[in-house]
Structures are given as C-alpha cells and as structure tokens.
C-alpha cells in the first residue's frame, strides 16, 4: 500500500493538527473543525479516507466521534496535555505521509486555522453533510457519512481543476431528503 493510500489513525491526525496550531489557537473546537475540514477536503480531492476517524453531527457542528474519550485517553498516554478547552501536543505524531499529503494537510490547516471559532462553527453548520445528517439541524448525534464529502465543493482549492465525476457522487435516497424552507 502506498503512503498516500495509508489511513492515519485518529490519534496521529489529532497530534498532527495540534502540532501545526499556535498555542492560543489550540482548542477543542478548532481541532474538531480542522479535522473535519481536512478529512472531507482530502476525500473530495483524493477520493479516499484520510484517517479512521468518524465524525458526529452535534449542536456545535461536526466533531470527531467520541472526541472527549479519545482526548482523555491521549492525555493518559502522555500524548497531549488538556487544560480546560486548550490542547497541546506532548509528542510528535508518528505518521509517515507522502509529501503530497503533508502539503495538502498543511494548506487546509493554515487556511482554516485563521478563522475564528465562531466562523469555523458557522461554516461547519453550512456544510451539506452536516445539514443532511442532522435533518436540517433537527436531529443531533448521528455519524456523518463520509461519502457526503463529494457535496462539499467549497473545500476545493481555488486553482483545483479537478471536476467532480458523476460516478463518484454519493447515492442519495430522495425519500430521506429534507426540504429547506427559505
């Protein structure tokens, strides 16, 4: 299996993101939103999972499923330090990714880490994956289907010339679609 095709484990994805953030921007909200955007942008661009992380749709937007217990376990293992909502990596991630994947991740992290927490939450609430999973914010707690990443075209780089192929779009059960009232 090539490096690009190797899925990261969620702990290494978390460590990688935290290692790229300034200490004053290293919080649970930012971590969860950056992980979601990185995962879904990667899926959109490369048509494969970045990590084994799953994402849940909660009232604050998409988050790494069961992130509290994952973070607590990482703290007990000496990988991170949790101080309230602030998180700091204590060890470097043990991932070996291709230069292309690293460049891609770094660009996504840099782009979205500049946004405020409120902007990140707002943007994550606007994603089709979140809207579909929450039934237009009526049902919380369900896991977000990663196949819905194909709908998030705003995550594409401006210069990206990749066109979405119709055979890569997710199959949608029209009976489960929610009518959006304006």
Secondary structure, DSSP 8 states (H G I E B T S, - for coil): --TTTS-B-HHHHHHHHHHHS-GGG-BHHHHHHHHHHHHHHHHHHHSS-SBS--EEEETTEEEETTHHHHHHHHHHTTSEEEETTEEEESS-------HHHHHHHHHHHHHHHTS-HHHHHHHHHT-HHHHHHTTTTTS-S-B--GGGGGG-GGGS-TT------GGGS----GGG------
